[in-house]
Amino acid sequence: MNLLQHAVEQQLRADGDLSDIQFSVLMRLFDANGQLTMTELADGAVHSRSGLTYQAGQLEKAGLITRSPDPADERSTLVTITDAGRARIGQVLPGHIEVVKRLLFNQLSDHDVAALGEIMTRVRDHMRTEPPRSAAPRKRRA
């Protein structure tokens, strides 16, 4: 997995000047019809809250997302992918798919892919039984 992740990270940097977490944020927004709250993004991220906030700030500076107060809940921040963010996804996604196919899926039979999908679905479903990361108490400094 580390070799695959490294190759993907290199491709994302080369094709779109994105980190893997930035690509993940953009893809989650793209798949969610363009908008999620920061809490929803945090629940799906394998990243610290502060790290996610930093990455969102970087994406906002680059004009790929906007952040604004949620009119339905003033405690929430809405994150919206911009047209430039959608364009960046279009720029990097073909290379991303090619790298993953070449390094992972081309080595597997159709049976292997189906089995891997079933296994990863069970693992994901099990992991989702745990409370979301955004629900975990924050560590306090002494």
C-alpha positions, 0 to 999 in steps of 0.5 A: 500500500505504501508503494501505491500511495507514494505513486499516487501522491507523485502523480497528484503533485505532478498533474495538479499540484495537490496532496493526497488529502487535498485530492480526497477533499475535492473528490468527496465534495465532487461526489457530494454534489459539491458541498459538505460541512467541515464535520462531514469532511472530518468524519471521512478524513484520515487526518487530524482536525487541524490538518484538515482545516489547514488543507482546506485553507490551502485549497481555499487560497488556491480558489478550489473551494470556498468556506462559509457559515452554514445558514441552517446551523451557525456552528457549522462551516459549509465547504463548497467546491468551485468551478476551478476545483472541479476543473482540477479534478478533471485535470488529475483524475485520468492520471490517478485512474491510470496509476491505480489501474497500472499498479493495482487492478491490472495485476488482479483477475476479475475474481480478485477484484470482486473479492477485494471489493467484498473484503474492503466493504466489510472492513469499511462497514466494521470501521464505521461502527466506531464513533466518527473522529469528529466525535472524539474528545479533543486532547487538552494541553496540561 
